Amino acid sequence: MTEKTEPQEQHLVPPYKPTTVVIKDMDKSKESQKSPKKPKPLGESRSAVLRQELMVFLGNCGVLGSGMVVSMPAVTLNQLHDETQPFWLNKDESSWFASINNMACPLGGLMVSYFMDRIGRKHTILLTNLIGLLGWILLATSFMHQNRDLIYAQMLVGRALGGIMIGMFVSPVGVYSAEISLPKIRGRLILGTSLGLAGGILLMYCLGYFIRHNIVLIFSISCCYQLMATLLVFPMPESPSWLLIKNKEERARKSLRYFRGLPKNEADFVPEFEAELSHMREVAAMSRTTAASESLGQMIHRPEVYKPVLMMTTFFGFQQMCGVVVIIVYAVQIAQEAGVTIDPVLVAVMLGIARIITTLFMSKVFEQWGRKPAGIFSASGMGICMLLLACGGWFPESVGAWHWVPVACIVAHIVFSTMGMLTLPFLMISEVFPQRARGSASGIAVFFGMILAFVMLKIYPNMQAALGTSNLFAFYAFVSFMAAAFIGTFVPETRGRTLEELEERWKTGKFSRRLTVANNLKDVELHEVFLKK
């Protein structure tokens, strides 16, 4: 057993900072000017990082399935509009087919807020996969009926279950990633959710490109993939933070040892591991105390809860209103309306490739630039792309005569959106909420964001008919520039901050000097020397 040290000041539990300190003897001769190679902190060793990445990858396999649900209308609506087929949809029916999953997304957000704190992160991910699998089964078997109304109803139910899966997958894998990792690698692990979503969108676009006239085969392939993603959840250990909150300390200890790259044999004593476990135990005890004394209604009145909820809800709102999801869902149709002269399905595949390539580099961008500058750059670039598309319709004899502009702008819009507006909300939703309210608060933010997503997708055909294609692009440009202003004014920088430091920021309006420890190892060493003196 290790001895717990009392904090020097009365405050929130100070954030755990993994350090490997090498203190030099100042009196020694200068013969060893070169400092020895310092070992990495426990959670950043090669074996630990590989274990964390593997488990996050397994969790995100299901997210890839939700990406397939998002983009499926883009590659199936052309066939479903074909009146020569035995089964086809009119304009109103197809808008419901494309958007009903987003109507169900808010329900998924509410469900995840309930289940994530009660059955755990792992079992919430498993439940989400099972719901998605049921949705794909309904879609794949819908054409087994002869009754047209029954086919259409079963397809809508299947799409709605897919929407519940999307709403539920927004937060649990990201929260799981944040809780098993250290601040230095947290960003790239959480970004795996965006990468999984991008991979699913690209996979569906590719299926639509190669299988254009057999949507039943597309549904069947998707169903088989979702079954595999469901089975891959079983090897995942539960989050040690959640296990400690539920007083399952033995399982939490084993889980944390796994994620810190330690062997199962506990004969060896690792002080850094014991220090982190002790810190997590204290945070969990404080969360249990608060949860026991406060309901969700009481917690929501606390600034560290309602402030990030309002910020993330607004962030999700801007994400939906600037046309990001509309372009993903209606990629083929928008490419046709923008005057693209090449195969519009190929344009959709190009969008998927551009997005997944950009996502691969986003962890480095977020860590070097920070979240806030990346978000401002992203929203501004999207606004410029939409404005150029609008100009192509306003000035057909000049800008509209450049046939490469529509393709370039649509692809660039996806690249810019991936650099911030499309990925940042999913990344930050796992960072900005206090642990005791993380499941419920993230569910509330997702709930309102997904309601707006449904509204924007459902009214897109009506907005396009009322405003015209060019004016609609101009509307998306205006919202994008407003989003850039919002990010610059209200979104905090979370790079390199621990989850406890972020909670302190919402309480006080700034990062506390006492809680902030320098990220650079030299400053950490000086801090340790000062404490020892």
VENPEGI-V261020 format. One record per residue. N is the residue number from 1. RES is the residue in three letters. SS is DSSP state (@ for helix, = for strand, . for the rest). PHI is phi in degrees with one decimal (* if undefined). PSI is psi in whole degrees, -180 to 180 (none if undefined). Layout:
# VENPEGI-V261020
N,RES,SS,PHI,PSI  N,RES,SS,PHI,PSI
This chain:
# VENPEGI-V261020
1,MET,.,*,143  2,THR,.,-103.9,153  3,GLU,.,-84.2,133  4,LYS,.,-85.9,134  5,THR,.,-94.6,137  6,GLU,.,-78.0,137  7,PRO,.,-63.0,148  8,GLN,.,-74.2,-24  9,GLU,.,-126.0,153  10,GLN,.,-79.9,122  11,HIS,.,-167.7,-176  12,LEU,.,-59.4,159  13,VAL,.,-58.2,121  14,PRO,.,-60.0,144  15,PRO,.,-65.6,140  16,TYR,.,-72.5,127  17,LYS,.,-118.6,108  18,PRO,.,-67.5,124  19,THR,.,-135.8,149  20,THR,.,-125.3,98  21,VAL,.,-97.3,133  22,VAL,.,-119.1,109  23,ILE,.,-95.0,124  24,LYS,.,-87.5,146  25,ASP,.,-77.8,112  26,MET,.,-64.8,-22  27,ASP,.,-86.6,-8  28,LYS,.,-70.8,157  29,SER,.,-65.8,164  30,LYS,@,-83.1,16  31,GLU,@,-67.2,-25  32,SER,@,-112.6,70  33,GLN,.,-67.3,-33  34,LYS,.,-75.7,125  35,SER,.,-75.6,145  36,PRO,.,-65.3,155  37,LYS,.,-66.0,122  38,LYS,.,-85.3,134  39,PRO,.,-66.8,152  40,LYS,.,-74.9,154  41,PRO,.,-56.4,156  42,LEU,@,-52.4,-47  43,GLY,@,-77.4,-3  44,GLU,@,-111.1,8  45,SER,.,-66.5,162  46,ARG,@,-59.2,-45  47,SER,@,-65.9,-38  48,ALA,@,-65.9,-46  49,VAL,@,-63.3,-42  50,LEU,@,-62.4,-41  51,ARG,@,-65.8,-43  52,GLN,@,-63.6,-45  53,GLU,@,-63.7,-40  54,LEU,@,-63.5,-47  55,MET,@,-67.8,-38  56,VAL,@,-65.8,-37  57,PHE,@,-61.7,-45  58,LEU,@,-61.8,-41  59,GLY,@,-65.5,-36  60,ASN,@,-80.4,-7  61,CYS,@,-61.3,-36  62,GLY,@,-70.5,-34  63,VAL,@,-61.4,-36  64,LEU,@,-58.7,-39  65,GLY,@,-63.5,-36  66,SER,@,-70.1,-31  67,GLY,@,-63.1,-36  68,MET,@,-65.7,-36  69,VAL,@,-64.9,-43  70,VAL,@,-59.1,-47  71,SER,@,-92.7,-3  72,MET,@,-57.6,-41  73,PRO,@,-59.3,-32  74,ALA,@,-59.5,-32  75,VAL,@,-104.9,-4  76,THR,@,-114.1,-21  77,LEU,@,-65.1,-35  78,ASN,@,-59.8,-43  79,GLN,@,-70.0,-39  80,LEU,@,-70.4,-17  81,HIS,.,-88.4,-9  82,ASP,.,-73.9,109  83,GLU,.,-72.6,-8  84,THR,.,-82.6,-12  85,GLN,.,-80.2,154  86,PRO,.,-58.4,-33  87,PHE,.,-125.9,125  88,TRP,.,-145.2,162  89,LEU,.,-115.7,142  90,ASN,.,-82.1,-178  91,LYS,@,-62.3,-43  92,ASP,@,-68.7,-43  93,GLU,@,-63.4,-40  94,SER,@,-69.4,-32  95,SER,@,-67.1,-36  96,TRP,@,-68.7,-40  97,PHE,@,-60.8,-39  98,ALA,@,-75.7,-30  99,SER,@,-110.2,-12  100,ILE,@,-64.6,-28  101,ASN,@,-64.3,-33  102,ASN,@,-75.2,-25  103,MET,@,-68.3,-32  104,ALA,@,-83.7,-18  105,CYS,@,-55.3,-45  106,PRO,@,-57.9,-36  107,LEU,@,-61.8,-40  108,GLY,@,-61.6,-39  109,GLY,@,-62.7,-41  110,LEU,@,-69.0,-40  111,MET,@,-63.8,-42  112,VAL,@,-68.0,-34  113,SER,@,-65.5,-29  114,TYR,@,-80.7,-49  115,PHE,@,-76.6,-34  116,MET,@,-63.4,-36  117,ASP,@,-85.1,-13  118,ARG,@,-104.3,-45  119,ILE,.,-105.3,-3  120,GLY,.,98.6,167  121,ARG,@,-68.9,-46  122,LYS,@,-63.1,-48  123,HIS,@,-71.7,-26  124,THR,@,-67.4,-41  125,ILE,@,-62.5,-42  126,LEU,@,-63.4,-46  127,LEU,@,-60.9,-41  128,THR,@,-61.9,-43  129,ASN,@,-62.4,-40  130,LEU,@,-64.4,-40  131,ILE,@,-63.6,-43  132,GLY,@,-63.7,-39  133,LEU,@,-62.1,-42  134,LEU,@,-62.4,-39  135,GLY,@,-62.1,-44  136,TRP,@,-67.4,-35  137,ILE,@,-62.4,-43  138,LEU,@,-63.2,-41  139,LEU,@,-66.8,-43  140,ALA,@,-67.6,-28  141,THR,@,-102.8,3  142,SER,@,-64.1,-34  143,PHE,@,-82.9,7  144,MET,@,-75.5,-15  145,HIS,.,-89.9,160  146,GLN,.,-99.1,-24  147,ASN,.,-77.0,123  148,ARG,@,-62.7,-44  149,ASP,@,-64.2,-36  150,LEU,@,-68.8,-39  151,ILE,@,-60.8,-49  152,TYR,@,-63.5,-43  153,ALA,@,-63.3,-42  154,GLN,@,-67.1,-37  155,MET,@,-64.5,-39  156,LEU,@,-66.9,-40  157,VAL,@,-64.8,-42  158,GLY,@,-61.5,-42  159,ARG,@,-66.0,-38  160,ALA,@,-64.3,-41  161,LEU,@,-64.3,-37  162,GLY,@,-62.6,-36  163,GLY,@,-66.3,-39  164,ILE,@,-61.0,-41  165,MET,@,-60.7,-44  166,ILE,@,-61.5,-48  167,GLY,@,-61.8,-35  168,MET,@,-77.7,-29  169,PHE,@,-82.7,-7  170,VAL,.,-61.0,-38  171,SER,.,-115.3,-33  172,PRO,@,-64.0,-40  173,VAL,@,-69.4,-38  174,GLY,@,-65.2,-43  175,VAL,@,-63.4,-43  176,TYR,@,-57.9,-45  177,SER,@,-62.3,-42  178,ALA,@,-66.1,-35  179,GLU,@,-81.8,-20  180,ILE,@,-96.9,-6  181,SER,.,-115.3,169  182,LEU,.,-97.8,160  183,PRO,@,-54.0,-34  184,LYS,@,-65.2,-36  185,ILE,@,-110.0,3  186,ARG,@,-59.3,-42  187,GLY,@,-58.5,-47  188,ARG,@,-73.8,-27  189,LEU,@,-71.8,-44  190,ILE,@,-64.5,-33  191,LEU,.,-65.0,-15  192,GLY,@,-58.2,-29  193,THR,@,-63.6,-45  194,SER,@,-66.2,-37  195,LEU,@,-66.3,-40  196,GLY,@,-64.1,-42  197,LEU,@,-62.4,-44  198,ALA,@,-64.0,-39  199,GLY,@,-64.2,-39  200,GLY,@,-66.6,-40  201,ILE,@,-62.9,-45  202,LEU,@,-64.4,-43  203,LEU,@,-60.5,-42  204,MET,@,-67.5,-39  205,TYR,@,-61.3,-41  206,CYS,@,-66.1,-41  207,LEU,@,-59.8,-42  208,GLY,@,-67.6,-30  209,TYR,@,-73.3,-41  210,PHE,@,-91.4,-24  211,ILE,.,-122.2,84  212,ARG,.,-89.2,-21  213,HIS,.,-125.6,26  214,ASN,.,-147.3,80  215,ILE,@,-70.2,-24  216,VAL,@,-63.9,-39  217,LEU,@,-66.2,-39  218,ILE,@,-61.1,-45  219,PHE,@,-63.6,-39  220,SER,@,-68.3,-42  221,ILE,@,-61.5,-43  222,SER,@,-63.4,-38  223,CYS,@,-64.0,-44  224,CYS,@,-63.7,-40  225,TYR,@,-63.5,-44  226,GLN,@,-63.4,-35  227,LEU,@,-62.8,-44  228,MET,@,-62.6,-43  229,ALA,@,-62.0,-36  230,THR,@,-64.8,-44  231,LEU,@,-66.3,-30  232,LEU,.,-72.7,-11  233,VAL,.,-73.8,-29  234,PHE,.,-58.5,-37  235,PRO,.,-73.2,-9  236,MET,.,-71.9,129  237,PRO,.,-72.0,153  238,GLU,.,-72.6,156  239,SER,.,-61.7,128  240,PRO,@,-63.4,-32  241,SER,@,-62.8,-45  242,TRP,@,-67.0,-39  243,LEU,@,-62.0,-38  244,LEU,@,-68.1,-37  245,ILE,@,-61.5,-35  246,LYS,.,-89.8,13  247,ASN,.,63.2,27  248,LYS,.,-101.1,69  249,GLU,@,-68.6,-37  250,GLU,@,-63.6,-46  251,ARG,@,-66.1,-37  252,ALA,@,-64.1,-39  253,ARG,@,-63.7,-45  254,LYS,@,-65.0,-41  255,SER,@,-63.5,-45  256,LEU,@,-66.9,-38  257,ARG,@,-60.3,-41  258,TYR,@,-61.9,-49  259,PHE,@,-73.1,-15  260,ARG,.,-99.9,11  261,GLY,.,76.0,21  262,LEU,.,-95.8,152  263,PRO,.,-70.7,165  264,LYS,.,-66.7,-31  265,ASN,.,-65.6,120  266,GLU,.,-97.5,19  267,ALA,.,-66.2,-34  268,ASP,.,-79.0,146  269,PHE,.,-105.6,121  270,VAL,.,-115.4,105  271,PRO,@,-57.0,-41  272,GLU,@,-64.5,-38  273,PHE,@,-64.8,-46  274,GLU,@,-63.0,-37  275,ALA,@,-65.4,-44  276,GLU,@,-66.1,-43  277,LEU,@,-62.9,-40  278,SER,@,-63.4,-42  279,HIS,@,-63.1,-45  280,MET,@,-63.9,-35  281,ARG,@,-64.0,-42  282,GLU,@,-66.6,-43  283,VAL,@,-62.6,-43  284,ALA,@,-63.8,-41  285,ALA,@,-63.7,-41  286,MET,@,-66.1,-38  287,SER,@,-65.8,-41  288,ARG,@,-63.0,-42  289,THR,@,-63.1,-45  290,THR,@,-66.9,-42  291,ALA,@,-64.3,-34  292,ALA,@,-72.4,-31  293,SER,@,-96.1,-14  294,GLU,.,-129.5,139  295,SER,.,-85.8,172  296,LEU,@,-60.8,-38  297,GLY,@,-62.4,-35  298,GLN,@,-76.2,-40  299,MET,@,-63.7,-34  300,ILE,.,-66.4,-17  301,HIS,.,-82.6,-9  302,ARG,.,-79.0,140  303,PRO,@,-61.8,-32  304,GLU,@,-73.2,-7  305,VAL,@,-109.1,-54  306,TYR,@,-71.5,-30  307,LYS,@,-64.7,-51  308,PRO,@,-66.3,-30  309,VAL,@,-62.9,-47  310,LEU,@,-63.0,-43  311,MET,@,-63.3,-47  312,MET,@,-71.3,-35  313,THR,@,-62.7,-44  314,THR,@,-65.6,-39  315,PHE,@,-61.5,-47  316,PHE,@,-62.1,-36  317,GLY,@,-62.0,-47  318,PHE,@,-62.7,-38  319,GLN,@,-57.8,-43  320,GLN,@,-76.1,-38  321,MET,@,-76.8,-17  322,CYS,.,-86.3,4  323,GLY,.,91.1,10  324,VAL,@,-61.8,-54  325,VAL,@,-72.1,-33  326,VAL,@,-59.1,-43  327,ILE,@,-67.9,-35  328,ILE,@,-66.2,-47  329,VAL,@,-72.7,-40  330,TYR,.,-107.1,33  331,ALA,@,-55.4,-48  332,VAL,@,-65.6,-45  333,GLN,@,-66.6,-41  334,ILE,@,-67.1,-38  335,ALA,@,-60.8,-40  336,GLN,@,-66.4,-43  337,GLU,@,-68.4,-29  338,ALA,.,-78.9,-5  339,GLY,.,88.8,24  340,VAL,.,-66.0,134  341,THR,.,-94.8,-9  342,ILE,.,-99.8,177  343,ASP,.,-55.3,117  344,PRO,@,-63.0,-30  345,VAL,@,-67.9,-35  346,LEU,@,-65.9,-36  347,VAL,@,-61.0,-42  348,ALA,@,-61.3,-42  349,VAL,@,-62.6,-41  350,MET,@,-60.5,-39  351,LEU,@,-62.6,-43  352,GLY,@,-62.9,-43  353,ILE,@,-64.9,-45  354,ALA,@,-60.6,-40  355,ARG,@,-69.3,-44  356,ILE,@,-70.7,-35  357,ILE,@,-64.6,-44  358,THR,@,-63.1,-41  359,THR,@,-62.0,-35  360,LEU,@,-60.4,-30  361,PHE,@,-95.2,-4  362,MET,@,-71.3,-28  363,SER,@,-62.9,-40  364,LYS,@,-67.8,-40  365,VAL,@,-63.5,-46  366,PHE,@,-65.1,-35  367,GLU,@,-77.1,-31  368,GLN,@,-87.7,-44  369,TRP,@,-83.2,-36  370,GLY,.,98.1,163  371,ARG,@,-68.1,-44  372,LYS,@,-65.9,-53  373,PRO,@,-59.5,-38  374,ALA,@,-63.0,-40  375,GLY,@,-65.8,-43  376,ILE,@,-64.0,-45  377,PHE,@,-61.3,-42  378,SER,@,-62.0,-53  379,ALA,@,-63.2,-39  380,SER,@,-65.2,-43  381,GLY,@,-63.3,-39  382,MET,@,-62.9,-41  383,GLY,@,-61.3,-41  384,ILE,@,-64.6,-42  385,CYS,@,-62.0,-46  386,MET,@,-65.2,-36  387,LEU,@,-65.7,-39  388,LEU,@,-65.4,-40  389,LEU,@,-62.8,-40  390,ALA,@,-64.1,-42  391,CYS,@,-63.0,-32  392,GLY,@,-60.9,-33  393,GLY,@,-84.5,-33  394,TRP,@,-71.8,-36  395,PHE,.,-124.1,73  396,PRO,.,-64.9,-26  397,GLU,.,-83.3,-17  398,SER,.,-113.0,-80  399,VAL,@,-64.1,-40  400,GLY,@,-65.9,-19  401,ALA,@,-76.9,-15  402,TRP,.,-85.4,99  403,HIS,.,-68.8,-17  404,TRP,@,-82.6,-15  405,VAL,@,-62.1,-47  406,PRO,@,-58.1,-46  407,VAL,@,-63.1,-46  408,ALA,@,-61.3,-42  409,CYS,@,-70.1,-40  410,ILE,@,-67.1,-44  411,VAL,@,-65.8,-43  412,ALA,@,-64.1,-35  413,HIS,@,-61.9,-42  414,ILE,@,-65.2,-41  415,VAL,@,-61.7,-49  416,PHE,@,-63.6,-41  417,SER,@,-64.1,-38  418,THR,@,-66.2,-27  419,MET,.,-74.7,-3  420,GLY,.,-173.2,-66  421,MET,.,-61.9,-34  422,LEU,.,-85.7,-30  423,THR,.,-103.1,-34  424,LEU,@,-59.8,-47  425,PRO,@,-58.6,-39  426,PHE,@,-69.9,-31  427,LEU,@,-74.3,-47  428,MET,@,-75.6,-23  429,ILE,.,-63.2,-21  430,SER,.,-91.0,-4  431,GLU,.,-111.6,-33  432,VAL,.,-90.7,-10  433,PHE,.,-99.2,143  434,PRO,.,-65.0,152  435,GLN,@,-58.7,-41  436,ARG,@,-66.2,-21  437,ALA,@,-120.4,12  438,ARG,@,-61.9,-45  439,GLY,@,-65.3,-49  440,SER,@,-68.9,-45  441,ALA,@,-65.8,-42  442,SER,@,-65.1,-36  443,GLY,@,-63.9,-40  444,ILE,@,-63.9,-46  445,ALA,@,-62.2,-44  446,VAL,@,-64.0,-39  447,PHE,@,-55.9,-53  448,PHE,@,-70.6,-36  449,GLY,@,-63.0,-40  450,MET,@,-73.4,-30  451,ILE,@,-60.0,-45  452,LEU,@,-67.3,-34  453,ALA,@,-61.2,-44  454,PHE,@,-61.6,-46  455,VAL,@,-60.0,-46  456,MET,@,-65.3,-38  457,LEU,@,-71.5,-39  458,LYS,@,-68.2,-38  459,ILE,@,-91.5,-1  460,TYR,@,-55.3,-49  461,PRO,@,-60.0,-36  462,ASN,@,-70.9,-40  463,MET,@,-65.0,-40  464,GLN,@,-64.0,-39  465,ALA,@,-72.9,-37  466,ALA,@,-78.3,-43  467,LEU,@,-92.6,-27  468,GLY,.,91.4,153  469,THR,@,-59.6,-46  470,SER,@,-65.1,-45  471,ASN,@,-67.1,-31  472,LEU,@,-66.9,-41  473,PHE,@,-60.8,-39  474,ALA,@,-64.7,-37  475,PHE,@,-62.0,-45  476,TYR,@,-62.6,-36  477,ALA,@,-64.1,-44  478,PHE,@,-61.4,-46  479,VAL,@,-63.0,-38  480,SER,@,-62.9,-43  481,PHE,@,-66.6,-36  482,MET,@,-64.3,-37  483,ALA,@,-63.9,-40  484,ALA,@,-60.8,-41  485,ALA,@,-66.4,-39  486,PHE,@,-62.8,-46  487,ILE,@,-61.5,-44  488,GLY,@,-64.0,-28  489,THR,@,-95.5,-41  490,PHE,@,-116.0,-20  491,VAL,.,-85.9,125  492,PRO,.,-79.3,159  493,GLU,.,-85.0,123  494,THR,.,-107.5,-2  495,ARG,.,-60.3,128  496,GLY,.,74.2,3  497,ARG,.,-93.3,143  498,THR,.,-77.2,163  499,LEU,@,-63.9,-31  500,GLU,@,-72.3,-36  501,GLU,@,-63.7,-40  502,LEU,@,-66.1,-38  503,GLU,@,-62.6,-41  504,GLU,@,-63.4,-35  505,ARG,@,-63.5,-41  506,TRP,@,-68.4,-30  507,LYS,@,-73.0,-45  508,THR,@,-103.4,-13  509,GLY,.,88.0,-2  510,LYS,.,-154.9,164  511,PHE,.,-79.4,125  512,SER,.,-67.0,136  513,ARG,.,-63.0,-35  514,ARG,.,-68.8,-32  515,LEU,.,-85.0,-22  516,THR,.,-84.9,119  517,VAL,.,-112.6,138  518,ALA,.,-58.1,141  519,ASN,.,-77.0,-27  520,ASN,.,-81.6,138  521,LEU,@,-61.2,-32  522,LYS,@,-61.7,-45  523,ASP,@,-66.0,-36  524,VAL,@,-63.7,-43  525,GLU,@,-61.6,-44  526,LEU,@,-63.2,-38  527,HIS,@,-63.0,-42  528,GLU,@,-66.7,-41  529,VAL,@,-61.2,-42  530,PHE,@,-61.9,-42  531,LEU,@,-65.4,-39  532,LYS,@,-67.6,-34  533,LYS,.,-69.5,none
